[in-house]
Amino acid sequence: MEKRFLKLFFLVYSLEYAACYVPQTRESYDTIVIGVGSSGTTAASTLAKAGKRVLALEAEDRIGGRIKTVPFGDGVVELGAEWIHGSEHSRVYETAVKNNISVYPEDSNFKVFKSDGNEGNKELIQELLTFSLETVAPPSHKPEPLGNFVTKKLTDYLEKKHPEVLNDQEFIDEFLDLANFIVNSYQASSDWNDVTTDSDYEALEGNQEISWHRYGYKTFLELLLNTYNNGPGWPSLEIKLNKEVTLIKWPKNSTGDVEVLCKDGSVYTANNVIVTVSLGVLKERHSTMFSPPLPERKATVIDKLTIGVVGKTIFSFPHAWWPDVTQFILFWSSEDREVYKDNPWVLQLKSVGKPLGCDNSLSLWANGDIAKLIETLPEDVVRTKMMEVLKKFLGKNVTVPEPTDMIRSQWFSNPFTRGSYTYDNLLKPDYPNARAILGEPLLDALGNPKVLFAGEATDLIHFSTVHGASESGYREASRLLPTT
């Protein structure tokens, strides 16, 4: 029954975009957009609404990029972007509201469970986590590793507020490991000491975890493309899937069109091209993807910037068996850490969330190198160990049923993403303008922009977010439109 539902979902999803995907006979375009995620969709739709002839090329068999809503359990889940981060001056939130789509702030209620199955000290852990995350926000007086900075501030706080806690070294060690994990979950880093305190990131005002619930984040893309509720799309926009771009020829010392070559042998030309692929893809392919090659300063910042990984493994169950909260924090004891010393990745399972898009599923989160590792492990190993952890922490007073299904993200393994999103690493003070340089267009002999760059990594202050990616797509599309 579930497989039939999956087929039906994807059939409807494909038909929904049919009007947009119908090939049009055309020798050349005003603009070719490479990548149809948040930035690419925003750029393509902005130009198409202005009457430009746009071709959008997507390497995968779906649109969305690092937005990936999939049917699962009794609803939908997000394998990629999960929330709208902030409601003030957010292109994403404003798009939903303008189109009467109800999005909901997610409750921050959670429980703490220890590895012996008992509940932990939620009040203390919440207080210390709140302090730690608030400490991250203000810039320090000098650049330093974020973990060192937070640890020093937290130690000072405990000396003043909870000096007795400093005598419990086991608690301190596990809490710092938990705080490290949570910071990594925000940053996509492997360790909070890989992140600099000298970050330019700015959060939008408003709730940071606003959910699309059963609409799914894909709704944002549908609204941009004018295909929501069987909308007609944009007449001057053509989208082609399964089109892996292998070469972009641009006129550096001359003028003329840009030529885009695809792996399947197809060739397209346009006045200009907007490249919206991830930093991970640029790191892997930029040396062969552009002719002439990228300027040295752009190649340098591609090398110096960092894209990390946040991963999810999601289980569906016959019914919801867990307490009525949105998150569970898993707090390991030293004894149980010893038990799993041969599977250290298991010890980094510290957060379990309930997706709002379905009622009978749980998400286990991972980040950094652990998320990369989980992508490579056999499915039966992941399923067995994760279910073992759920039963160990949550099964003391309730029978934990076997899952009916499992799905996991593959953002690092995917050759068309090679990561989730970017963060400011320790090289940031040495390359303060890296994101601006990454976003600089390549110009022809007359100074006209020929190859433009968008994507979350190019946004100066809202990188790592869907709204930052969307802003960057709008920025580059606007560069090609007349100013009034």
C-alpha positions in Angstrom: 0.0 0.0 0.0 2.8 2.4 0.9 4.7 1.7 -2.3 1.5 2.5 -4.3 1.2 5.8 -2.4 4.8 6.7 -3.2 4.2 6.1 -6.9 1.0 8.2 -6.8 2.8 11.0 -5.0 5.6 11.2 -7.5 3.1 10.9 -10.4 1.2 13.9 -9.1 4.4 15.8 -8.3 5.7 15.2 -11.9 2.4 16.3 -13.5 2.4 19.4 -11.4 5.4 20.7 -13.2 4.5 19.4 -16.7 3.6 22.8 -18.0 7.0 24.0 -17.0 9.0 21.1 -18.3 7.6 21.0 -21.9 10.5 21.5 -24.2 10.4 24.5 -26.4 12.1 24.9 -29.7 14.6 27.6 -29.3 18.2 28.1 -30.5 19.4 30.3 -27.7 18.2 32.0 -24.5 18.7 35.2 -22.6 19.9 33.4 -19.5 20.8 29.8 -18.6 20.4 29.0 -14.9 22.5 26.0 -13.7 20.9 24.3 -10.7 17.3 24.5 -9.7 17.4 24.8 -5.9 16.3 27.8 -3.9 18.8 30.2 -5.6 18.3 28.8 -9.1 14.5 28.7 -8.8 14.5 32.3 -7.5 16.8 33.6 -10.3 15.0 31.7 -13.1 11.5 32.8 -12.0 12.6 36.4 -11.4 13.9 36.6 -14.9 11.0 34.7 -16.5 8.5 37.0 -14.8 10.4 39.9 -16.4 9.9 38.3 -19.8 13.4 36.9 -20.3 13.8 33.6 -22.1 15.3 31.3 -19.5 16.6 27.8 -19.6 17.1 26.1 -16.2 19.4 23.0 -16.2 19.2 20.5 -13.3 21.6 17.6 -13.0 19.3 15.5 -10.9 15.9 14.0 -11.8 14.0 16.5 -9.6 14.1 20.1 -8.8 14.9 21.4 -5.3 18.6 21.1 -4.7 19.1 20.9 -1.0 15.4 21.2 -0.5 14.0 17.6 -0.7 10.5 16.9 0.5 9.6 13.2 0.2 6.5 11.2 1.1 7.1 9.1 4.2 5.1 7.6 7.0 1.6 9.1 7.1 2.7 12.4 5.4 5.9 14.0 4.2 9.4 14.6 5.6 12.3 16.9 4.7 15.6 15.2 3.9 17.1 18.6 3.4 16.1 22.0 4.6 13.7 21.6 7.4 12.6 25.1 8.7 12.1 28.7 7.7 14.7 30.5 9.9 13.1 33.8 10.9 10.0 35.7 9.7 11.2 39.3 9.4 12.5 40.3 5.9 12.5 36.6 4.8 11.8 36.0 1.1 10.7 32.4 2.1 8.3 33.4 4.9 6.9 36.3 2.9 6.3 34.0 -0.1 4.3 31.6 2.1 2.2 34.4 3.7 1.5 36.2 0.5 0.1 33.0 -0.9 -2.0 32.1 2.1 0.1 29.1 3.0 -0.1 28.4 6.8 3.4 27.8 8.3 3.8 27.1 12.0 6.5 27.9 14.5 7.7 24.6 15.9 7.4 24.2 19.7 10.7 24.0 21.5 9.5 21.6 24.1 11.8 18.6 24.7 12.8 16.0 27.1 16.2 14.7 28.2 16.7 11.0 28.5 19.8 9.4 29.9 21.3 6.2 28.5 20.0 4.2 31.5 16.4 5.1 30.4 15.7 7.6 33.1 14.9 11.3 32.4 17.7 13.8 32.8 17.8 17.2 34.4 16.0 19.1 31.6 15.9 22.4 33.5 19.7 22.5 34.0 20.5 21.3 30.5 18.1 23.8 29.0 19.6 26.6 31.0 23.1 25.8 30.0 22.3 25.2 26.3 20.4 28.5 26.2 23.4 30.3 27.7 25.8 28.5 25.3 23.8 29.3 22.2 23.3 32.9 23.3 27.1 33.2 23.9 27.7 32.2 20.2 25.8 35.2 18.9 27.8 38.2 20.0 31.3 38.5 18.4 34.3 38.1 20.6 37.0 40.6 20.9 39.4 38.5 18.8 38.9 35.6 16.4 39.3 32.2 18.0 37.8 28.8 17.8 34.2 28.9 18.8 34.3 25.9 21.1 37.1 27.3 23.1 35.3 30.6 23.5 32.0 29.0 24.6 33.7 26.6 27.0 35.5 29.5 28.8 32.3 31.5 29.0 30.3 28.5 30.2 32.9 27.7 32.9 32.7 31.3 34.2 28.9 31.0 34.2 28.9 27.7 36.2 31.3 29.2 38.7 28.8 31.9 39.4 25.5 30.1 39.1 26.2 26.4 39.7 29.6 25.9 41.3 28.5 22.4 42.5 28.2 21.2 38.9 31.9 21.8 38.2 32.5 18.9 40.6 30.6 16.5 38.4 33.2 16.0 35.7 31.2 13.3 34.0 28.3 15.7 33.6 30.6 18.5 32.3 32.2 16.2 29.8 28.9 14.9 28.4 27.3 18.4 28.4 30.3 19.9 26.5 30.0 17.0 24.0 26.3 17.8 23.6 26.9 21.5 23.2 29.5 20.7 20.6 27.0 18.5 18.8 24.3 21.2 18.8 26.6 23.9 17.6 27.7 21.5 14.8 24.1 20.9 13.9 23.6 24.6 13.3 27.0 25.1 11.5 27.2 21.7 9.7 30.7 21.5 11.2 32.4 18.4 12.5 33.8 20.2 15.6 32.9 23.6 17.1 36.5 24.4 17.2 36.6 24.4 13.4 34.2 27.4 13.5 35.5 30.9 14.0 33.9 33.4 16.5 34.6 36.0 13.7 31.5 35.1 11.7 29.4 37.5 9.6 26.3 35.4 9.9 23.1 37.4 11.0 19.9 35.7 12.0 16.6 37.1 10.8 14.2 38.3 13.5 11.4 35.9 14.5 11.1 32.2 15.3 14.0 30.3 13.9 12.1 27.0 13.4 9.0 27.6 11.3 7.7 24.5 9.7 5.9 23.9 6.4 4.4 20.8 8.1 2.4 18.8 5.6 2.8 21.3 2.8 6.5 20.5 2.6 9.3 22.8 1.8 8.8 22.0 -1.9 5.8 24.3 -1.7 8.2 27.3 -1.7 9.6 26.2 -5.1 6.2 25.6 -6.5 5.1 29.1 -5.5 8.2 30.6 -7.2 7.6 28.6 -10.3 3.9 29.4 -10.4 3.1 25.7 -10.5 1.4 25.4 -7.0 -2.1 24.0 -7.2 -1.6 23.2 -10.9 -0.5 26.7 -11.8 0.6 27.2 -15.4 4.3 28.0 -14.7 6.1 30.8 -16.5 5.8 30.7 -20.4 9.3 31.9 -21.0 10.9 29.4 -18.5 12.0 26.0 -19.7 13.4 23.5 -17.1 15.4 20.4 -18.2 16.1 17.6 -15.7 19.0 15.1 -15.8 21.2 17.7 -17.4 24.6 17.5 -15.8 26.7 20.5 -17.0 30.3 19.6 -17.7 31.7 22.7 -19.3 30.9 26.5 -19.4 32.6 28.4 -22.2 32.6 32.1 -21.7 34.1 35.1 -23.6 36.8 36.5 -21.3 38.8 38.4 -23.9 36.0 38.9 -26.4 32.2 39.3 -26.6 29.4 37.0 -27.5 27.3 34.2 -26.0 28.1 31.7 -23.3 28.1 28.1 -24.4 27.0 25.4 -21.9 27.9 21.7 -22.6 26.1 18.8 -20.8 27.3 15.3 -20.1 24.7 13.9 -22.6 26.2 15.8 -25.4 23.6 18.6 -25.6 24.8 22.2 -26.0 23.0 25.4 -25.2 23.9 29.0 -25.7 22.7 32.2 -23.9 23.7 35.8 -23.4 24.8 34.8 -19.8 24.7 32.0 -17.3 23.9 32.0 -13.6 25.7 29.2 -11.8 24.0 28.1 -8.5 25.7 24.8 -7.8 26.9 24.2 -4.2 30.3 25.1 -2.9 31.0 21.4 -2.7 30.4 20.9 -6.4 32.6 23.9 -7.2 35.4 22.5 -5.0 35.3 19.3 -6.9 34.7 20.5 -10.5 35.7 24.2 -11.0 39.1 23.4 -12.5 37.4 21.5 -15.4 34.0 23.2 -15.5 35.0 26.7 -16.9 36.8 27.7 -20.0 38.8 29.9 -19.6 39.4 28.8 -16.0 38.2 30.8 -13.1 40.3 33.8 -12.0 42.9 32.7 -9.3 41.2 34.8 -6.6 37.9 33.0 -7.1 39.6 29.6 -7.2 41.4 30.4 -4.0 38.3 31.3 -2.0 36.6 28.1 -3.3 39.4 26.2 -1.7 39.4 28.2 1.5 35.6 28.3 2.2 34.1 25.2 3.9 30.9 23.3 3.3 29.8 20.9 6.0 27.2 18.2 6.3 24.0 17.8 8.4 22.3 14.4 8.0 19.1 12.8 9.0 17.9 9.2 9.4 14.2 9.0 9.6 12.1 6.0 10.8 8.3 5.5 10.5 6.4 3.4 13.0 3.0 1.7 13.1 2.0 4.4 15.6 3.4 7.3 17.7 4.7 5.6 20.8 6.8 8.5 22.3 6.0 11.3 24.7 4.2 14.4 23.2 7.2 16.6 22.7 9.1 17.7 19.5 12.6 16.7 20.5 14.5 14.3 22.7 18.1 15.0 23.9 20.1 11.9 24.5 22.6 12.2 27.4 25.2 9.4 27.6 26.8 8.0 30.7 30.5 7.2 30.9 29.6 3.5 31.4 27.5 3.4 28.2 30.2 5.3 26.3 32.5 2.5 27.1 30.1 -0.1 25.8 30.0 1.7 22.4 33.7 2.5 22.1 34.0 0.3 19.1 31.1 2.2 17.4 32.0 5.8 18.3 29.5 7.2 15.7 26.7 5.8 17.8 27.8 8.1 20.7 27.1 11.1 18.5 23.4 10.2 18.3 22.3 13.0 20.6 19.1 14.5 19.1 15.9 12.9 18.0 13.1 15.1 16.5 9.5 14.6 15.5 8.9 15.9 11.9 5.8 18.0 11.7 4.9 16.8 8.3 3.8 13.4 9.6 2.7 11.9 12.9 4.3 8.5 13.0 8.0 9.3 12.3 11.2 10.2 14.2 14.4 11.8 12.8 17.8 11.0 14.2 20.2 13.9 13.4 23.9 13.7 12.7 26.5 16.2 11.5 30.0 16.6 10.1 32.2 13.6 9.7 29.7 11.4 11.5 26.9 12.3 9.0 29.3 11.4 6.2 30.1 8.1 7.8 26.4 7.2 8.3 25.8 7.7 4.6 28.3 5.0 3.8 27.2 2.3 6.4 25.1 -0.6 5.3 21.4 0.1 5.9 20.9 -2.8 8.2 23.7 -1.6 10.5 22.3 1.9 10.6 18.8 0.5 11.3 20.0 -1.9 14.0 22.2 0.5 15.9 19.8 3.4 15.8 16.9 1.3 17.0 19.1 -0.1 19.7 19.8 3.5 20.9 16.1 4.5 20.8 15.1 1.5 22.9 18.0 2.1 25.3 17.1 5.7 26.0 13.3 5.8 25.5 12.2 2.2 26.0 12.3 1.9 29.8 8.6 2.7 30.3 7.2 2.0 26.8 7.4 -0.7 24.3 9.3 0.6 21.2 7.9 -1.1 18.1 10.0 -2.1 15.1 10.0 0.6 12.4 7.9 0.2 9.2 10.4 2.1 7.1 13.7 4.0 7.1 15.1 6.7 4.9 18.4 8.7 5.2 19.9 11.7 3.6 22.9 11.5 1.3 24.1 15.1 1.0 27.8 14.4 1.0 27.7 11.2 -1.2 25.5 13.1 -3.7 27.9 14.3 -6.5 25.6 17.2 -7.2 25.7 18.6 -3.7 28.8 17.3 -1.8 27.6 18.8 1.4 24.7 20.6 3.1 25.7 24.2 3.6 28.6 26.5 4.4 30.0 28.0 7.7 32.7 30.4 8.6 35.9 28.4 9.4 39.1 29.5 11.1 40.5 31.0 7.9 37.7 33.6 7.8 39.9 36.4 9.3 42.5 35.8 6.6 39.9 35.8 3.8 37.3 38.3 5.1 35.9 38.9 1.6 35.8 35.3 0.4 32.0 35.1 0.0 31.9 38.4 -1.9 34.7 37.2 -4.2 32.8 33.9 -4.8 29.8 35.9 -5.9 31.6 38.2 -8.3 30.5 37.7 -11.9 32.9 36.9 -14.8 32.9 39.7 -17.3 33.6 39.8 -21.0 35.9 42.2 -22.8 33.4 45.0 -22.6 32.7 44.5 -18.9 29.3 42.7 -19.4 28.5 40.0 -16.8 28.7 36.6 -18.6 28.9 34.0 -15.8 27.2 34.9 -12.5 27.3 33.1 -9.2 24.5 32.5 -6.7 23.9 30.1 -3.9 23.9 30.3 -0.1 27.7 30.3 0.0 27.7 33.7 -1.9 25.4 35.5 0.6 27.4 37.7 2.9 25.3 37.4 6.0 22.5 34.8 5.4 24.7 31.9 4.1 23.6 28.4 5.2 19.9 29.2 4.8 17.2 28.8 2.2 16.4 32.5 2.4 20.0 33.4 1.9 20.1 31.2 -1.2 17.0 32.8 -2.5 18.3 36.3 -1.8 21.4 35.4 -3.8 19.4 34.2 -6.8 17.4 37.4 -6.7 20.6 39.4 -6.5 22.1 37.9 -9.6 18.8 38.0 -11.6 18.5 41.7 -10.7 22.0 42.3 -12.0 20.7 41.3 -15.5 17.5 43.4 -15.4 17.2 47.1 -16.2 17.3 49.3 -13.1 14.4 51.8 -12.8 
